[in-house]
Amino acid sequence: MITVGEDTVKVKEIMAEGQSSHQQNTSSQERRRDRPDRERSQRESPHRDDRLHHQRSEQNSQSETAEQNVDGPNYNLSGKLTEYTNTYKGVVIKYNEPPEARKPKTRWRLYPFKGEEAMSVMYIHRQSAYLLGRQRHIVDIAIDHPSCSKQHAVLQYRLVDHTKTDGTVGRKVKPYIIDLESINGTYLNNQRVEPRRFYELKEKDVLKFGFSTREYVILTEKSQDSDGDEPEPGNEEG
């Protein structure tokens, strides 16, 4: 019994040692299997980090580009500034002369009247257009009444078709008035004209601007060839 018991104990010890050795071998094998995976992971890790860094850089670059596209400054001219391209003394002029603009051959004059009082005559034949308004440092003819706009109207000479007294058709430079969308209007013979539209002026026509009581009568210095054709540009008289 004692021998059997001792053998039994030895068998149990051997079995226990075998199980322990098997567990150790299994752990050792698992560690060996895990080692290549860890080494491969370590070898791939720098490349994966580089790829992630590159992806983040691209995402940040795209984000910055999108923000610049949305919030970046726009240096293009707005519609309001491109509407007029003529500037003088740093001020945008609300008018550009048309292609048919010409200096007149006929010597036109403006006779201002304040009530019954006649004022100094204005000679208005020396250039193709005259800007009228309150902005004295840029206008050609100042009208100082507070109801008038800074750039109120333009007296424009235009080369247009003209039927002469003998029925033939020629070309003649004629005066026109155009209102520059003034607040209180331009009046031709006491009738308010539409803004941005040319109205032909004839001798003895009367112009008024805003609520000013001052009247401007348009007349000419008579000449024998006033009904003749106008000379082409370069041959016009002053």
C-alpha positions as CSV (number, residue, x, y, z in Angstrom):
1,M,0.0,0.0,0.0
2,I,2.7,2.3,0.8
3,T,4.5,1.5,-2.4
4,V,1.4,2.0,-4.4
5,G,0.7,5.2,-2.7
6,E,4.2,6.4,-3.4
7,D,3.8,5.4,-7.0
8,T,0.5,7.2,-7.2
9,V,2.1,10.3,-5.8
10,K,4.9,10.1,-8.3
11,V,2.6,9.6,-11.2
12,K,0.6,12.6,-10.1
13,E,3.8,14.6,-9.8
14,I,5.0,13.5,-13.2
15,M,1.6,14.4,-14.7
16,A,1.7,17.7,-13.0
17,E,5.2,18.4,-14.3
18,G,4.1,17.3,-17.8
19,Q,1.1,19.6,-17.7
20,S,3.3,22.4,-16.5
21,S,5.9,21.7,-19.2
22,H,3.1,21.6,-21.8
23,Q,1.7,24.9,-20.6
24,Q,5.2,26.4,-20.7
25,N,5.8,25.1,-24.2
26,T,2.4,26.4,-25.3
27,S,3.1,29.8,-23.9
28,S,6.5,29.8,-25.5
29,Q,5.0,28.9,-28.9
30,E,2.4,31.6,-28.6
31,R,5.0,34.1,-27.7
32,R,7.1,33.0,-30.7
33,R,4.0,33.3,-32.9
34,D,3.2,36.8,-31.5
35,R,6.8,38.0,-32.0
36,P,6.7,38.2,-35.8
37,D,3.3,40.0,-35.6
38,R,4.7,42.6,-33.3
39,E,7.9,43.0,-35.3
40,R,5.8,43.3,-38.5
41,S,3.6,45.8,-36.7
42,Q,6.6,47.8,-35.5
43,R,8.1,47.7,-39.0
44,E,4.8,48.9,-40.6
45,S,4.1,51.5,-37.8
46,P,6.4,54.3,-39.1
47,H,4.9,53.9,-42.6
48,R,1.4,54.0,-41.3
49,D,2.2,57.1,-39.2
50,D,3.6,58.7,-42.4
51,R,0.4,57.9,-44.3
52,L,-1.8,59.2,-41.6
53,H,0.3,62.4,-41.3
54,H,0.1,62.8,-45.1
55,Q,-3.7,62.3,-45.1
56,R,-4.1,64.8,-42.2
57,S,-1.9,67.3,-44.1
58,E,-4.1,66.9,-47.3
59,Q,-7.3,67.3,-45.2
60,N,-5.9,70.5,-43.6
61,S,-4.8,71.9,-46.9
62,Q,-8.2,71.2,-48.5
63,S,-9.9,72.8,-45.5
64,E,-7.7,75.9,-45.7
65,T,-8.4,76.1,-49.5
66,A,-12.1,75.8,-48.9
67,E,-12.0,78.6,-46.2
68,Q,-10.0,80.8,-48.6
69,N,-12.6,80.2,-51.4
70,V,-15.4,81.1,-49.1
71,D,-14.0,83.9,-46.9
72,G,-11.2,85.3,-49.1
73,P,-11.3,88.9,-50.2
74,N,-12.9,89.8,-53.5
75,Y,-10.9,92.6,-55.2
76,N,-13.1,92.7,-58.3
77,L,-15.0,95.9,-58.9
78,S,-18.6,95.9,-57.7
79,G,-21.5,96.6,-60.1
80,K,-21.9,100.1,-58.8
81,L,-18.3,101.1,-59.6
82,T,-18.2,99.6,-63.0
83,E,-21.4,101.4,-64.0
84,Y,-19.3,104.5,-64.6
85,T,-15.7,104.5,-65.8
86,N,-15.1,108.3,-66.1
87,T,-13.4,109.9,-63.1
88,Y,-12.2,113.5,-62.7
89,K,-10.3,114.9,-59.7
90,G,-10.8,111.6,-57.9
91,V,-14.6,111.8,-58.3
92,V,-16.6,109.2,-60.3
93,I,-18.6,111.1,-63.0
94,K,-22.1,109.7,-63.4
95,Y,-22.0,110.1,-67.1
96,N,-20.0,109.1,-70.2
97,E,-20.3,111.0,-73.5
98,P,-21.8,109.0,-76.4
99,P,-19.8,108.1,-79.6
100,E,-21.7,110.8,-81.5
101,A,-20.5,113.6,-79.2
102,R,-19.1,116.6,-81.1
103,K,-18.2,120.2,-80.5
104,P,-20.8,122.5,-82.1
105,K,-20.2,124.8,-85.0
106,T,-23.1,127.0,-83.9
107,R,-22.2,129.3,-81.1
108,W,-24.8,128.5,-78.4
109,R,-25.3,130.6,-75.3
110,L,-27.1,130.3,-72.0
111,Y,-28.8,133.4,-70.6
112,P,-29.5,133.0,-66.9
113,F,-32.4,134.9,-65.3
114,K,-33.2,135.3,-61.6
115,G,-36.7,136.6,-61.7
116,E,-36.4,139.7,-64.0
117,E,-32.7,140.1,-63.4
118,A,-30.5,139.0,-66.2
119,M,-27.2,137.5,-65.2
120,S,-23.9,136.9,-66.9
121,V,-24.1,135.1,-70.3
122,M,-22.6,131.7,-70.5
123,Y,-20.8,130.7,-73.7
124,I,-21.4,127.0,-74.2
125,H,-19.9,126.2,-77.6
126,R,-16.3,125.5,-76.7
127,Q,-16.7,121.9,-75.7
128,S,-18.9,118.9,-76.5
129,A,-20.5,118.6,-73.1
130,Y,-21.1,120.6,-69.9
131,L,-21.8,119.0,-66.5
132,L,-24.2,121.0,-64.3
133,G,-24.6,120.6,-60.5
134,R,-23.6,121.6,-57.0
135,Q,-20.2,119.9,-56.9
136,R,-18.2,122.9,-57.9
137,H,-14.8,121.4,-58.2
138,I,-15.9,119.0,-61.0
139,V,-18.9,120.6,-62.7
140,D,-18.7,123.0,-65.7
141,I,-21.7,125.0,-64.8
142,A,-22.4,125.4,-61.1
143,I,-26.0,125.5,-59.8
144,D,-25.8,126.2,-56.1
145,H,-29.4,125.8,-55.1
146,P,-29.7,123.2,-52.2
147,S,-32.5,121.3,-54.1
148,C,-30.1,120.5,-56.9
149,S,-27.9,117.4,-57.0
150,K,-24.1,117.4,-57.0
151,Q,-24.2,116.0,-60.5
152,H,-27.5,117.1,-61.7
153,A,-27.6,117.1,-65.5
154,V,-25.5,117.3,-68.7
155,L,-25.8,119.6,-71.7
156,Q,-24.6,117.3,-74.5
157,Y,-23.9,118.1,-78.2
158,R,-24.5,115.2,-80.6
159,L,-23.9,114.8,-84.3
160,V,-27.3,113.6,-85.7
161,D,-29.2,113.4,-89.0
162,H,-30.7,116.7,-90.0
163,T,-33.3,117.6,-92.6
164,K,-32.5,121.0,-94.1
165,T,-34.9,123.5,-95.5
166,D,-34.5,122.3,-99.1
167,G,-35.6,118.8,-98.0
168,T,-32.1,117.2,-98.2
169,V,-30.7,115.2,-95.4
170,G,-27.3,116.2,-93.8
171,R,-25.7,115.9,-90.4
172,K,-25.7,118.5,-87.8
173,V,-24.5,118.9,-84.2
174,K,-27.5,119.7,-81.9
175,P,-27.7,120.4,-78.2
176,Y,-29.5,118.0,-75.8
177,I,-30.2,117.9,-72.1
178,I,-30.0,114.8,-70.1
179,D,-31.0,114.5,-66.4
180,L,-28.6,112.3,-64.3
181,E,-31.3,110.8,-62.0
182,S,-31.3,114.0,-59.9
183,I,-33.5,114.0,-56.8
184,N,-35.6,117.0,-57.7
185,G,-35.5,116.8,-61.5
186,T,-34.7,118.9,-64.6
187,Y,-37.4,120.9,-66.3
188,L,-37.6,121.8,-70.0
189,N,-40.1,124.6,-70.6
190,N,-41.7,123.8,-67.2
191,Q,-42.0,120.1,-68.0
192,R,-40.0,117.6,-66.0
193,V,-37.9,115.4,-68.2
194,E,-37.3,111.7,-67.7
195,P,-33.9,110.8,-66.3
196,R,-31.2,109.2,-68.5
197,R,-32.9,110.3,-71.7
198,F,-31.7,112.9,-74.3
199,Y,-34.1,115.9,-75.0
200,E,-33.2,118.1,-77.9
201,L,-32.9,121.8,-77.1
202,K,-34.0,124.5,-79.5
203,E,-33.6,128.3,-79.5
204,K,-35.5,130.1,-76.7
205,D,-36.1,126.9,-74.7
206,V,-36.0,127.4,-71.0
207,L,-34.2,125.1,-68.5
208,K,-34.8,124.9,-64.8
209,F,-33.2,122.6,-62.2
210,G,-34.7,121.4,-58.9
211,F,-36.7,123.9,-57.0
212,S,-34.5,126.8,-58.1
213,T,-36.4,129.8,-59.6
214,R,-33.4,130.6,-61.8
215,E,-34.1,130.1,-65.5
216,Y,-31.7,129.4,-68.3
217,V,-32.7,130.5,-71.8
218,I,-30.7,128.9,-74.6
219,L,-30.0,131.1,-77.6
220,T,-27.5,131.2,-80.5
221,E,-25.2,133.8,-82.1
222,K,-26.7,133.9,-85.5
223,S,-24.6,132.9,-88.5
224,Q,-25.3,132.7,-92.2
225,D,-24.3,129.0,-92.4
226,S,-26.2,127.9,-89.2
227,D,-28.3,125.6,-91.4
228,G,-25.3,124.0,-93.1
229,D,-23.7,120.6,-92.5
230,E,-21.3,120.3,-89.6
231,P,-17.7,119.7,-90.4
232,E,-16.2,116.3,-89.6
233,P,-14.0,116.0,-86.5
234,G,-10.8,117.8,-87.0
235,N,-12.3,120.4,-89.3
236,E,-14.8,121.8,-86.8
237,E,-14.7,125.5,-85.8
238,G,-14.2,126.3,-82.1
